[in-house]
Amino acid sequence: MLLSYKFDRMTTKKKNKKQNDKIDIYFCTECGDQLIDFALEDRASDIESVRRNHELCKKTGKFKGECCSKLFIARQIEDLLNETEE
């Protein structure tokens, strides 16, 4: 199962004019029920563990999509933790 999401990306043109570009990203959701409340679990903050899991999914052919949902969630958590530390 794939989940599609459109991101708004701000790009800068000459004279600092900004415009929105739409980017389609297809998230892999093969983890199924493991994605439920994943962001609330302790393992979501262990980015290296999530990366290893993602590599295993790619090797076994389970990964389908452009972006791993768990890896996306873990990166967002890592960014939030880094912001609160500053």
Beta strands, then each sheet from edge to edge (+ up, - down):
strand 1: 2-12
strand 2: 18-28
strand 3: 67-68
sheet 1: 1+ 2- 3-
end
